Amino acid sequence: MYFTIICFDRPGSAQLRGKHLPAHLRYLEKQGARVHTGGPLKDPVDGSMVGSLYIVDVASYDEARAFIEGEPLHKAGLFESMMVRGWMQMQPEITPGANELTAQEFERQLAESGSGSNPAAP
């Protein structure tokens, strides 16, 4: 059964999101078949990340809640609010392995910047 999880970031939390992004992407990779698709929610004016959307394939609402409670961005306190609802499949799945490659590139950028914050943030 599919569930959509919609999370909105706390205002002014871009650095917190950037700091935990590699762990977040690895968490999604480890979840494998449970993560159907997802991605960041973006501000329509400046394009900054303001939340996250997850579509997970789990047996119950409780499993969907457990999924988001284990999410590194949630554990870090990034989300101001969350909503979990049932969902019906209408789009194709994500490309396997994309999250790990993105996490590796992001960590490389962090190491090069030496700042520990999101080098891609405005």
Secondary structure, 3 states (H helix, E strand, C coil): CEEEEEEEECCCCHHHHHHHHHHHHHHHHHHHHHEEEEEEEECCCCCCEEEEEEEEECCCHHHHHHHHHCCHHHHCCCEEEEEEEEECCCCCCCCCCHHHHHHHHHHHHHHHHCCCCCCCCC
